[in-house]
């Protein structure tokens, strides 16, 4: 890759110690999920910046696994001045 391209990888861990919730609907208790626990999170992406234009393009994918499962992505086009 040239200096116009930047690749990135990120990872982390999150833990919810007391993820209990309460809910009511019309005065009656609703069963709430227990969100306590751990999840691993990560992201991988690439950024392209054409030389001397000020424009950039970011493309990234992210997700988590464990107590909370998710997957997603980002696509950004911008101009820096």
N, CA, C and O atoms as CSV, one atom per row, in Angstrom:
chain,resi,resn,atom,element,x,y,z
A,1,UNK,N,N,0.837,-1.190,0.000
A,1,UNK,CA,C,0.000,0.000,0.000
A,1,UNK,C,C,0.878,1.249,0.000
A,1,UNK,O,O,1.994,1.236,0.519
A,2,UNK,N,N,0.376,2.293,-0.569
A,2,UNK,CA,C,1.112,3.550,-0.596
A,2,UNK,C,C,0.661,4.406,0.569
A,2,UNK,O,O,-0.169,3.990,1.377
A,3,UNK,N,N,1.215,5.603,0.647
A,3,UNK,CA,C,0.832,6.511,1.731
A,3,UNK,C,C,-0.608,6.991,1.592
A,3,UNK,O,O,-1.148,7.591,2.522
A,4,UNK,N,N,-1.241,6.736,0.438
A,4,UNK,CA,C,-2.636,7.125,0.240
A,4,UNK,C,C,-3.607,6.175,0.941
A,4,UNK,O,O,-4.772,6.522,1.134
A,5,UNK,N,N,-3.157,5.010,1.314
A,5,UNK,CA,C,-3.994,3.985,1.930
A,5,UNK,C,C,-3.561,3.746,3.372
A,5,UNK,O,O,-2.369,3.636,3.656
A,6,UNK,N,N,-4.529,3.665,4.281
A,6,UNK,CA,C,-4.248,3.352,5.683
A,6,UNK,C,C,-5.190,2.227,6.110
A,6,UNK,O,O,-6.409,2.343,5.984
A,7,UNK,N,N,-4.617,1.154,6.608
A,7,UNK,CA,C,-5.357,-0.012,7.067
A,7,UNK,C,C,-5.398,0.011,8.588
A,7,UNK,O,O,-4.392,0.330,9.222
A,8,UNK,N,N,-6.545,-0.322,9.192
A,8,UNK,CA,C,-6.597,-0.357,10.656
A,8,UNK,C,C,-7.371,-1.573,11.156
A,8,UNK,O,O,-8.296,-2.066,10.510
A,9,UNK,N,N,-6.952,-2.037,12.338
A,9,UNK,CA,C,-7.591,-3.146,13.041
A,9,UNK,C,C,-7.685,-2.736,14.505
A,9,UNK,O,O,-6.728,-2.210,15.074
A,10,UNK,N,N,-8.839,-2.979,15.109
A,10,UNK,CA,C,-9.021,-2.635,16.522
A,10,UNK,C,C,-9.795,-3.759,17.202
A,10,UNK,O,O,-10.596,-4.446,16.569
A,11,UNK,N,N,-9.552,-3.935,18.477
A,11,UNK,CA,C,-10.251,-4.957,19.251
A,11,UNK,C,C,-10.389,-4.531,20.689
A,11,UNK,O,O,-9.648,-3.678,21.176
A,12,UNK,N,N,-11.332,-5.126,21.354
A,12,UNK,CA,C,-11.528,-4.795,22.758
A,12,UNK,C,C,-12.447,-5.790,23.450
A,12,UNK,O,O,-12.913,-6.759,22.851
A,13,UNK,N,N,-12.685,-5.532,24.683
A,13,UNK,CA,C,-13.520,-6.385,25.524
A,13,UNK,C,C,-14.377,-5.472,26.379
A,13,UNK,O,O,-13.895,-4.462,26.891
A,14,UNK,N,N,-15.632,-5.818,26.535
A,14,UNK,CA,C,-16.515,-5.055,27.423
A,14,UNK,C,C,-17.246,-6.017,28.341
A,14,UNK,O,O,-17.541,-7.154,27.970
A,15,UNK,N,N,-17.531,-5.545,29.540
A,15,UNK,CA,C,-18.226,-6.370,30.530
A,15,UNK,C,C,-19.296,-5.534,31.223
A,15,UNK,O,O,-19.023,-4.434,31.702
A,16,UNK,N,N,-20.494,-6.057,31.271
A,16,UNK,CA,C,-21.597,-5.430,32.007
A,16,UNK,C,C,-21.737,-6.194,33.320
A,16,UNK,O,O,-22.081,-7.376,33.320
A,17,UNK,N,N,-21.469,-5.513,34.448
A,17,UNK,CA,C,-21.476,-6.183,35.744
A,17,UNK,C,C,-22.882,-6.481,36.242
A,17,UNK,O,O,-23.126,-7.571,36.760
A,18,UNK,N,N,-23.808,-5.549,36.101
A,18,UNK,CA,C,-25.172,-5.748,36.593
A,18,UNK,C,C,-26.128,-5.259,35.517
A,18,UNK,O,O,-26.560,-4.106,35.533
A,19,UNK,N,N,-26.451,-6.134,34.595
A,19,UNK,CA,C,-27.267,-5.732,33.460
A,19,UNK,C,C,-28.744,-6.047,33.623
A,19,UNK,O,O,-29.438,-6.255,32.628
A,20,UNK,N,N,-29.236,-6.088,34.843
A,20,UNK,CA,C,-30.648,-6.390,35.053
A,20,UNK,C,C,-31.504,-5.156,34.792
A,20,UNK,O,O,-31.107,-4.026,35.078
A,21,UNK,N,N,-32.684,-5.404,34.243
A,21,UNK,CA,C,-33.609,-4.325,33.926
A,21,UNK,C,C,-34.986,-4.664,34.471
A,21,UNK,O,O,-35.283,-5.821,34.767
A,22,UNK,N,N,-35.801,-3.665,34.597
A,22,UNK,CA,C,-37.191,-3.856,34.982
A,22,UNK,C,C,-38.068,-3.128,33.986
A,22,UNK,O,O,-37.698,-2.076,33.465
A,23,UNK,N,N,-39.221,-3.691,33.728
A,23,UNK,CA,C,-40.143,-3.030,32.821
A,23,UNK,C,C,-41.583,-3.257,33.248
A,23,UNK,O,O,-41.917,-4.280,33.846
A,24,UNK,N,N,-42.426,-2.288,32.932
A,24,UNK,CA,C,-43.852,-2.403,33.226
A,24,UNK,C,C,-44.632,-1.966,31.995
A,24,UNK,O,O,-44.236,-1.054,31.268
A,25,UNK,N,N,-45.747,-2.644,31.789
A,25,UNK,CA,C,-46.651,-2.304,30.711
A,25,UNK,C,C,-48.065,-2.320,31.277
A,25,UNK,O,O,-48.557,-3.364,31.705
A,26,UNK,N,N,-48.707,-1.175,31.279
A,26,UNK,CA,C,-50.049,-1.032,31.867
A,26,UNK,C,C,-50.074,-1.488,33.320
A,26,UNK,O,O,-51.039,-2.103,33.773
A,27,UNK,N,N,-48.984,-1.172,34.056
A,27,UNK,CA,C,-48.910,-1.499,35.476
A,27,UNK,C,C,-48.494,-2.921,35.784
A,27,UNK,O,O,-48.372,-3.276,36.957
A,28,UNK,N,N,-48.274,-3.745,34.781
A,28,UNK,CA,C,-47.861,-5.131,34.996
A,28,UNK,C,C,-46.387,-5.293,34.667
A,28,UNK,O,O,-45.872,-4.669,33.739
A,29,UNK,N,N,-45.712,-6.144,35.445
A,29,UNK,CA,C,-44.293,-6.408,35.195
A,29,UNK,C,C,-44.109,-7.153,33.879
A,29,UNK,O,O,-44.892,-8.033,33.521
A,30,UNK,N,N,-43.049,-6.773,33.174
A,30,UNK,CA,C,-42.678,-7.417,31.916
A,30,UNK,C,C,-41.350,-8.127,32.134
A,30,UNK,O,O,-40.439,-7.568,32.745
A,31,UNK,N,N,-41.234,-9.354,31.637
A,31,UNK,CA,C,-39.958,-10.066,31.756
A,31,UNK,C,C,-38.882,-9.308,30.986
A,31,UNK,O,O,-39.028,-9.027,29.796
A,32,UNK,N,N,-37.821,-8.991,31.675
A,32,UNK,CA,C,-36.735,-8.217,31.069
A,32,UNK,C,C,-35.517,-9.118,30.857
A,32,UNK,O,O,-35.281,-10.024,31.657
A,33,UNK,N,N,-34.751,-8.889,29.809
A,33,UNK,CA,C,-33.549,-9.704,29.578
A,33,UNK,C,C,-32.441,-9.350,30.560
A,33,UNK,O,O,-32.355,-8.219,31.038
A,34,UNK,N,N,-31.599,-10.328,30.851
A,34,UNK,CA,C,-30.409,-10.110,31.668
A,34,UNK,C,C,-29.257,-9.821,30.720
A,34,UNK,O,O,-28.838,-10.700,29.967
A,35,UNK,N,N,-28.745,-8.605,30.747
A,35,UNK,CA,C,-27.694,-8.197,29.820
A,35,UNK,C,C,-26.302,-8.290,30.441
A,35,UNK,O,O,-25.331,-7.878,29.806
A,36,UNK,N,N,-26.174,-8.813,31.651
A,36,UNK,CA,C,-24.872,-8.937,32.296
A,36,UNK,C,C,-23.999,-9.960,31.585
A,36,UNK,O,O,-24.494,-10.988,31.125
A,37,UNK,N,N,-22.706,-9.684,31.493
A,37,UNK,CA,C,-21.783,-10.614,30.864
A,37,UNK,C,C,-20.723,-9.897,30.048
A,37,UNK,O,O,-20.619,-8.670,30.076
A,38,UNK,N,N,-19.938,-10.682,29.320
A,38,UNK,CA,C,-18.814,-10.140,28.553
A,38,UNK,C,C,-19.024,-10.319,27.057
A,38,UNK,O,O,-19.697,-11.247,26.608
A,39,UNK,N,N,-18.429,-9.404,26.302
A,39,UNK,CA,C,-18.443,-9.479,24.841
A,39,UNK,C,C,-17.091,-9.025,24.312
A,39,UNK,O,O,-16.470,-8.111,24.855
A,40,UNK,N,N,-16.649,-9.672,23.254
A,40,UNK,CA,C,-15.470,-9.222,22.527
A,40,UNK,C,C,-15.926,-8.384,21.345
A,40,UNK,O,O,-16.895,-8.734,20.671
A,41,UNK,N,N,-15.237,-7.286,21.090
A,41,UNK,CA,C,-15.600,-6.390,19.994
A,41,UNK,C,C,-14.381,-6.182,19.083
A,41,UNK,O,O,-13.237,-6.233,19.534
A,42,UNK,N,N,-14.650,-5.949,17.804
A,42,UNK,CA,C,-13.549,-5.739,16.869
A,42,UNK,C,C,-13.975,-4.934,15.659
A,42,UNK,O,O,-15.159,-4.844,15.334
A,43,UNK,N,N,-12.991,-4.354,15.001
A,43,UNK,CA,C,-13.223,-3.572,13.786
A,43,UNK,C,C,-12.032,-3.728,12.866
A,43,UNK,O,O,-10.890,-3.834,13.313
A,44,UNK,N,N,-12.316,-3.740,11.568
A,44,UNK,CA,C,-11.271,-3.776,10.551
A,44,UNK,C,C,-11.699,-2.799,9.450
A,44,UNK,O,O,-12.872,-2.744,9.082
A,45,UNK,N,N,-10.749,-2.040,8.937
A,45,UNK,CA,C,-11.130,-1.059,7.930
A,45,UNK,C,C,-9.953,-0.536,7.135
A,45,UNK,O,O,-8.792,-0.858,7.390
A,46,UNK,N,N,-10.305,0.286,6.160
A,46,UNK,CA,C,-9.307,0.893,5.291
A,46,UNK,C,C,-9.749,2.318,4.968
A,46,UNK,O,O,-10.942,2.593,4.838
A,47,UNK,N,N,-8.777,3.218,4.841
A,47,UNK,CA,C,-9.051,4.624,4.493
A,47,UNK,C,C,-8.186,4.996,3.295
A,47,UNK,O,O,-6.978,4.759,3.284
A,48,UNK,N,N,-8.820,5.575,2.300
A,48,UNK,CA,C,-8.124,6.023,1.088
A,48,UNK,C,C,-8.196,7.535,1.023
A,48,UNK,O,O,-9.278,8.119,1.083
A,49,UNK,N,N,-7.032,8.168,0.900
A,49,UNK,CA,C,-6.930,9.616,0.794
A,49,UNK,C,C,-6.113,9.955,-0.443
A,49,UNK,O,O,-4.885,9.885,-0.407
A,50,UNK,N,N,-6.780,10.326,-1.550
A,50,UNK,CA,C,-6.012,10.723,-2.739
A,50,UNK,C,C,-5.106,11.914,-2.403
A,50,UNK,O,O,-5.524,12.836,-1.703
A,51,UNK,N,N,-3.912,11.893,-2.884
A,51,UNK,CA,C,-2.924,12.931,-2.554
A,51,UNK,C,C,-3.386,14.323,-2.949
A,51,UNK,O,O,-3.878,14.542,-4.056
A,52,UNK,N,N,-3.220,15.255,-2.025
A,52,UNK,CA,C,-3.438,16.689,-2.231
A,52,UNK,C,C,-4.835,17.045,-2.728
A,52,UNK,O,O,-5.001,18.018,-3.464
A,53,UNK,N,N,-5.851,16.258,-2.329
A,53,UNK,CA,C,-7.224,16.593,-2.726
A,53,UNK,C,C,-8.067,17.035,-1.542
A,53,UNK,O,O,-9.001,17.818,-1.715
A,54,UNK,N,N,-7.759,16.551,-0.338
A,54,UNK,CA,C,-8.574,16.839,0.838
A,54,UNK,C,C,-9.710,15.846,1.031
A,54,UNK,O,O,-10.320,15.806,2.100
A,55,UNK,N,N,-10.001,15.049,0.018
A,55,UNK,CA,C,-11.057,14.049,0.128
A,55,UNK,C,C,-10.533,12.772,0.763
A,55,UNK,O,O,-9.338,12.484,0.708
A,56,UNK,N,N,-11.440,12.007,1.367
A,56,UNK,CA,C,-11.097,10.686,1.886
A,56,UNK,C,C,-12.304,9.767,1.776
A,56,UNK,O,O,-13.447,10.220,1.706
A,57,UNK,N,N,-12.029,8.470,1.762
A,57,UNK,CA,C,-13.054,7.441,1.731
A,57,UNK,C,C,-12.700,6.410,2.788
A,57,UNK,O,O,-11.614,5.832,2.754
A,58,UNK,N,N,-13.609,6.174,3.726
A,58,UNK,CA,C,-13.427,5.176,4.785
A,58,UNK,C,C,-14.385,4.023,4.555
A,58,UNK,O,O,-15.553,4.234,4.228
A,59,UNK,N,N,-13.890,2.797,4.727
A,59,UNK,CA,C,-14.702,1.598,4.663
A,59,UNK,C,C,-14.310,0.716,5.836
A,59,UNK,O,O,-13.134,0.391,5.997
A,60,UNK,N,N,-15.286,0.320,6.667
A,60,UNK,CA,C,-14.972,-0.470,7.858
A,60,UNK,C,C,-16.084,-1.470,8.145
A,60,UNK,O,O,-17.246,-1.241,7.811
A,61,UNK,N,N,-15.710,-2.581,8.768
A,61,UNK,CA,C,-16.654,-3.581,9.255
A,61,UNK,C,C,-16.380,-3.775,10.742
A,61,UNK,O,O,-15.226,-3.788,11.170
A,62,UNK,N,N,-17.442,-3.925,11.524
A,62,UNK,CA,C,-17.278,-4.113,12.968
A,62,UNK,C,C,-18.276,-5.142,13.470
A,62,UNK,O,O,-19.298,-5.402,12.836
A,63,UNK,N,N,-17.961,-5.718,14.612
A,63,UNK,CA,C,-18.853,-6.718,15.185
A,63,UNK,C,C,-18.489,-7.035,16.619
A,63,UNK,O,O,-17.452,-6.609,17.128
A,64,UNK,N,N,-19.359,-7.790,17.256
A,64,UNK,CA,C,-19.112,-8.238,18.624
A,64,UNK,C,C,-19.670,-9.642,18.784
A,64,UNK,O,O,-20.573,-10.049,18.053
A,65,UNK,N,N,-19.124,-10.380,19.747
A,65,UNK,CA,C,-19.565,-11.738,20.033
A,65,UNK,C,C,-19.470,-11.967,21.531
A,65,UNK,O,O,-18.575,-11.442,22.194
A,66,UNK,N,N,-20.381,-12.740,22.051
A,66,UNK,CA,C,-20.432,-13.020,23.479
A,66,UNK,C,C,-21.840,-12.771,23.978
A,66,UNK,O,O,-22.808,-13.249,23.387
A,67,UNK,N,N,-21.957,-12.027,25.061
A,67,UNK,CA,C,-23.277,-11.681,25.595
A,67,UNK,C,C,-24.056,-10.848,24.583
A,67,UNK,O,O,-25.273,-10.986,24.457
A,68,UNK,N,N,-23.359,-9.999,23.877
A,68,UNK,CA,C,-23.976,-9.144,22.853
A,68,UNK,C,C,-23.374,-9.514,21.501
A,68,UNK,O,O,-22.163,-9.403,21.308
A,69,UNK,N,N,-24.212,-9.952,20.568
A,69,UNK,CA,C,-23.754,-10.308,19.226
A,69,UNK,C,C,-24.220,-9.251,18.239
A,69,UNK,O,O,-25.392,-8.874,18.237
A,70,UNK,N,N,-23.313,-8.774,17.403
A,70,UNK,CA,C,-23.689,-7.773,16.405
A,70,UNK,C,C,-22.698,-7.789,15.261
A,70,UNK,O,O,-21.579,-8.287,15.387
A,71,UNK,N,N,-23.135,-7.231,14.136
A,71,UNK,CA,C,-22.268,-7.057,12.987
A,71,UNK,C,C,-22.750,-5.808,12.250
A,71,UNK,O,O,-23.949,-5.531,12.203
A,72,UNK,N,N,-21.818,-5.066,11.681
A,72,UNK,CA,C,-22.206,-3.850,10.975
A,72,UNK,C,C,-21.058,-3.319,10.139
A,72,UNK,O,O,-19.986,-3.920,10.071
A,73,UNK,N,N,-21.299,-2.199,9.514
A,73,UNK,CA,C,-20.270,-1.611,8.683
A,73,UNK,C,C,-20.485,-0.112,8.517
A,73,UNK,O,O,-21.557,0.413,8.819
A,74,UNK,N,N,-19.456,0.563,8.037
A,74,UNK,CA,C,-19.489,2.008,7.787
A,74,UNK,C,C,-18.870,2.291,6.433
A,74,UNK,O,O,-17.905,1.648,6.018
A,75,UNK,N,N,-19.450,3.265,5.757
A,75,UNK,CA,C,-18.889,3.796,4.528
A,75,UNK,C,C,-18.999,5.314,4.626
A,75,UNK,O,O,-20.099,5.853,4.741
A,76,UNK,N,N,-17.863,6.001,4.582
A,76,UNK,CA,C,-17.838,7.458,4.740
A,76,UNK,C,C,-17.037,8.097,3.609
A,76,UNK,O,O,-15.980,7.605,3.215
A,77,UNK,N,N,-17.559,9.186,3.110
A,77,UNK,CA,C,-16.858,10.014,2.145
A,77,UNK,C,C,-16.802,11.413,2.747
A,77,UNK,O,O,-17.829,11.954,3.158
A,78,UNK,N,N,-15.617,11.999,2.802
A,78,UNK,CA,C,-15.490,13.300,3.435
A,78,UNK,C,C,-14.455,14.188,2.772
A,78,UNK,O,O,-13.723,13.776,1.872
A,79,UNK,N,N,-14.424,15.412,3.247
A,79,UNK,CA,C,-13.456,16.410,2.774
A,79,UNK,C,C,-12.901,17.138,3.984
A,79,UNK,O,O,-13.657,17.636,4.818
A,80,UNK,N,N,-11.603,17.199,4.078
A,80,UNK,CA,C,-10.938,17.900,5.163
A,80,UNK,C,C,-10.263,19.150,4.629
A,80,UNK,O,O,-9.540,19.101,3.634
A,81,UNK,N,N,-10.506,20.283,5.305
A,81,UNK,CA,C,-9.885,21.532,4.857
A,81,UNK,C,C,-9.243,22.241,6.003
A,81,UNK,O,O,-8.667,23.314,5.821
